[in-house]
Amino acid sequence: MSGELKGAKEQTDSLRKWTEQQLNSLAQNHADRSQELRTQLQDKMLEAESRLAVRLQALEARVEQFEAQQDQADRRQSDHLKRSETKLSKRMTSMESSLHQELQLLKQEYHKGFLSVHDAIESLRQIGDIKSRLNKEKLQKDIRHVCSKVAELNDL
């Protein structure tokens, strides 16, 4: 039995070595495969990051272009509003000036009219004064004439 035990021990040792070799081989294969998969994953991640970076740059370019267009549109609208405000301001100033001139002309016309009325009233007062004086003189003359007629009649 000792020969058989020795044979079994050798066979067990041999099987153990073979199992360890298989185990080491499998572990090495697993490590190699893991490294290969890790490398592939890193390559794919780098590729995906690269594609994302390209898309992000394209998107940033589109956003910048949109912002530039929006800024340009805002400037055009602002410029248009400023021009409109300027035109409106000029129109309002012109209209105010025109209304002011028209108001001044109306004031002058009213003033001239009031002066004309005042002058006419003054002329009528003077005419009335002169007429009154003439009437007074005529009345005094008539009174003298009547007095002289009365005196003539008294003398008769």
RONU-191196 format. One record per residue (C-alpha): residue number from 1; x, y, z. Coordinates in pm, 1 decimal, always signed. Layout:
BEGIN
@n: NUM, x: X, y: Y, z: Z
...
This chain:
BEGIN
@n: 1, x: +0.0, y: +0.0, z: +0.0
@n: 2, x: +269.1, y: +233.8, z: +52.1
@n: 3, x: +341.6, y: +211.6, z: -317.6
@n: 4, x: -18.6, y: +281.5, z: -390.2
@n: 5, x: -23.9, y: +561.2, z: -137.8
@n: 6, x: +284.6, y: +704.5, z: -290.1
@n: 7, x: +127.6, y: +676.2, z: -636.2
@n: 8, x: -191.0, y: +836.8, z: -510.6
@n: 9, x: +10.2, y: +1110.9, z: -347.4
@n: 10, x: +200.8, y: +1171.5, z: -668.0
@n: 11, x: -119.8, y: +1168.6, z: -862.2
@n: 12, x: -274.2, y: +1411.6, z: -609.1
@n: 13, x: +32.2, y: +1635.0, z: -629.7
@n: 14, x: +20.3, y: +1617.5, z: -1003.6
@n: 15, x: -350.6, y: +1700.2, z: -1003.7
@n: 16, x: -287.2, y: +1982.2, z: -757.7
@n: 17, x: -13.1, y: +2125.3, z: -980.6
@n: 18, x: -230.8, y: +2086.1, z: -1285.9
@n: 19, x: -523.0, y: +2252.1, z: -1099.9
@n: 20, x: -296.5, y: +2534.0, z: -980.6
@n: 21, x: -164.8, y: +2576.9, z: -1334.6
@n: 22, x: -518.4, y: +2576.7, z: -1468.3
@n: 23, x: -619.9, y: +2816.5, z: -1196.0
@n: 24, x: -319.3, y: +3040.0, z: -1264.4
@n: 25, x: -388.7, y: +3017.4, z: -1637.5
@n: 26, x: -755.7, y: +3103.4, z: -1584.7
@n: 27, x: -661.4, y: +3387.7, z: -1349.0
@n: 28, x: -410.2, y: +3516.7, z: -1606.5
@n: 29, x: -669.9, y: +3479.5, z: -1886.0
@n: 30, x: -923.7, y: +3657.4, z: -1667.3
@n: 31, x: -675.3, y: +3935.5, z: -1586.7
@n: 32, x: -579.3, y: +3966.7, z: -1955.6
@n: 33, x: -943.9, y: +3967.0, z: -2063.7
@n: 34, x: -1030.4, y: +4219.9, z: -1788.4
@n: 35, x: -744.1, y: +4441.7, z: -1903.7
@n: 36, x: -855.4, y: +4405.9, z: -2265.5
@n: 37, x: -1215.4, y: +4491.0, z: -2174.5
@n: 38, x: -1096.0, y: +4781.9, z: -1958.5
@n: 39, x: -889.2, y: +4910.4, z: -2251.7
@n: 40, x: -1183.2, y: +4869.8, z: -2492.0
@n: 41, x: -1410.4, y: +5046.2, z: -2242.7
@n: 42, x: -1160.3, y: +5330.3, z: -2205.5
@n: 43, x: -1125.1, y: +5354.5, z: -2584.5
@n: 44, x: -1502.7, y: +5363.2, z: -2626.1
@n: 45, x: -1533.3, y: +5621.2, z: -2348.9
@n: 46, x: -1264.4, y: +5835.8, z: -2512.6
@n: 47, x: -1441.0, y: +5799.3, z: -2846.5
@n: 48, x: -1776.0, y: +5887.3, z: -2687.3
@n: 49, x: -1619.1, y: +6183.9, z: -2506.7
@n: 50, x: -1466.4, y: +6296.3, z: -2833.0
@n: 51, x: -1802.9, y: +6271.4, z: -3011.7
@n: 52, x: -1969.6, y: +6455.3, z: -2722.7
@n: 53, x: -1699.3, y: +6722.9, z: -2733.1
@n: 54, x: -1756.6, y: +6768.8, z: -3106.8
@n: 55, x: -2134.1, y: +6788.1, z: -3053.9
@n: 56, x: -2083.7, y: +7026.0, z: -2763.6
@n: 57, x: -1859.5, y: +7249.3, z: -2975.5
@n: 58, x: -2116.2, y: +7244.3, z: -3255.3
@n: 59, x: -2390.8, y: +7327.3, z: -3006.1
@n: 60, x: -2180.9, y: +7605.8, z: -2852.8
@n: 61, x: -2115.1, y: +7743.2, z: -3200.8
@n: 62, x: -2489.5, y: +7738.8, z: -3275.0
@n: 63, x: -2563.6, y: +7907.6, z: -2941.9
@n: 64, x: -2299.4, y: +8173.9, z: -3009.5
@n: 65, x: -2438.1, y: +8226.5, z: -3359.3
@n: 66, x: -2791.0, y: +8252.5, z: -3220.0
@n: 67, x: -2675.8, y: +8497.0, z: -2951.3
@n: 68, x: -2493.5, y: +8703.8, z: -3213.4
@n: 69, x: -2803.9, y: +8708.2, z: -3434.2
@n: 70, x: -3018.6, y: +8796.3, z: -3134.0
@n: 71, x: -2780.1, y: +9075.3, z: -3035.1
@n: 72, x: -2782.0, y: +9206.2, z: -3390.7
@n: 73, x: -3162.2, y: +9190.8, z: -3401.8
@n: 74, x: -3180.6, y: +9367.1, z: -3064.7
@n: 75, x: -2943.1, y: +9638.8, z: -3188.1
@n: 76, x: -3146.1, y: +9683.4, z: -3507.2
@n: 77, x: -3466.9, y: +9706.0, z: -3306.6
@n: 78, x: -3304.4, y: +9947.0, z: -3061.2
@n: 79, x: -3173.6, y: +10161.0, z: -3347.9
@n: 80, x: -3516.4, y: +10155.7, z: -3511.7
@n: 81, x: -3678.3, y: +10261.0, z: -3184.3
@n: 82, x: -3425.8, y: +10541.6, z: -3139.5
@n: 83, x: -3489.8, y: +10665.3, z: -3494.3
@n: 84, x: -3865.2, y: +10645.4, z: -3434.2
@n: 85, x: -3828.2, y: +10832.1, z: -3105.6
@n: 86, x: -3616.9, y: +11097.5, z: -3277.7
@n: 87, x: -3869.9, y: +11135.0, z: -3559.1
@n: 88, x: -4156.1, y: +11151.7, z: -3310.6
@n: 89, x: -3968.9, y: +11403.3, z: -3098.2
@n: 90, x: -3901.0, y: +11619.5, z: -3405.2
@n: 91, x: -4265.6, y: +11596.6, z: -3509.4
@n: 92, x: -4381.3, y: +11686.1, z: -3159.5
@n: 93, x: -4137.4, y: +11978.6, z: -3143.2
@n: 94, x: -4247.6, y: +12096.3, z: -3485.7
@n: 95, x: -4613.7, y: +12060.6, z: -3390.1
@n: 96, x: -4556.2, y: +12243.6, z: -3059.9
@n: 97, x: -4372.0, y: +12520.4, z: -3243.7
@n: 98, x: -4647.3, y: +12545.1, z: -3502.9
@n: 99, x: -4917.4, y: +12555.5, z: -3233.4
@n: 100, x: -4717.7, y: +12813.3, z: -3037.7
@n: 101, x: -4683.5, y: +13033.5, z: -3348.2
@n: 102, x: -5052.1, y: +12994.6, z: -3424.8
@n: 103, x: -5137.5, y: +13082.8, z: -3065.5
@n: 104, x: -4913.0, y: +13390.2, z: -3085.0
@n: 105, x: -5083.6, y: +13496.7, z: -3409.1
@n: 106, x: -5424.7, y: +13451.7, z: -3247.7
@n: 107, x: -5312.0, y: +13657.0, z: -2946.7
@n: 108, x: -5184.8, y: +13930.2, z: -3178.1
@n: 109, x: -5511.6, y: +13928.2, z: -3375.6
@n: 110, x: -5716.0, y: +13947.0, z: -3055.0
@n: 111, x: -5493.1, y: +14225.9, z: -2927.4
@n: 112, x: -5529.5, y: +14414.9, z: -3257.0
@n: 113, x: -5905.5, y: +14359.0, z: -3242.4
@n: 114, x: -5924.5, y: +14489.4, z: -2886.2
@n: 115, x: -5710.5, y: +14789.8, z: -2982.1
@n: 116, x: -5939.9, y: +14854.3, z: -3280.4
@n: 117, x: -6246.0, y: +14833.8, z: -3056.0
@n: 118, x: -6074.5, y: +15059.3, z: -2800.0
@n: 119, x: -5978.5, y: +15308.1, z: -3072.8
@n: 120, x: -6332.6, y: +15296.2, z: -3213.8
@n: 121, x: -6477.8, y: +15359.1, z: -2866.8
@n: 122, x: -6231.0, y: +15643.7, z: -2814.2
@n: 123, x: -6327.4, y: +15789.6, z: -3156.9
@n: 124, x: -6695.6, y: +15760.5, z: -3070.4
@n: 125, x: -6632.4, y: +15931.0, z: -2734.6
@n: 126, x: -6446.2, y: +16212.2, z: -2910.9
@n: 127, x: -6725.5, y: +16239.2, z: -3170.2
@n: 128, x: -6979.1, y: +16241.6, z: -2887.5
@n: 129, x: -6778.9, y: +16510.8, z: -2705.0
@n: 130, x: -6753.5, y: +16721.6, z: -3020.6
@n: 131, x: -7123.0, y: +16670.0, z: -3099.4
@n: 132, x: -7211.8, y: +16757.3, z: -2743.7
@n: 133, x: -7001.3, y: +17073.6, z: -2761.6
@n: 134, x: -7153.3, y: +17163.5, z: -3098.4
@n: 135, x: -7502.7, y: +17099.1, z: -2963.1
@n: 136, x: -7418.4, y: +17310.1, z: -2656.9
@n: 137, x: -7293.1, y: +17591.5, z: -2877.9
@n: 138, x: -7600.3, y: +17565.1, z: -3100.5
@n: 139, x: -7823.5, y: +17558.1, z: -2795.5
@n: 140, x: -7646.1, y: +17863.5, z: -2652.5
@n: 141, x: -7678.8, y: +18035.2, z: -2990.7
@n: 142, x: -8047.6, y: +17941.0, z: -3006.2
@n: 143, x: -8095.2, y: +18063.5, z: -2649.6
@n: 144, x: -7928.7, y: +18393.7, z: -2738.9
@n: 145, x: -8140.0, y: +18416.5, z: -3047.3
@n: 146, x: -8454.5, y: +18344.1, z: -2846.5
@n: 147, x: -8340.7, y: +18594.1, z: -2579.8
@n: 148, x: -8283.0, y: +18853.8, z: -2846.7
@n: 149, x: -8628.4, y: +18780.9, z: -2996.7
@n: 150, x: -8780.9, y: +18796.3, z: -2649.7
@n: 151, x: -8600.0, y: +19127.7, z: -2590.4
@n: 152, x: -8727.9, y: +19257.7, z: -2924.5
@n: 153, x: -9076.5, y: +19153.9, z: -2835.4
@n: 154, x: -9043.7, y: +19317.1, z: -2496.8
@n: 155, x: -8921.5, y: +19632.2, z: -2667.6
@n: 156, x: -9229.2, y: +19647.3, z: -2882.9
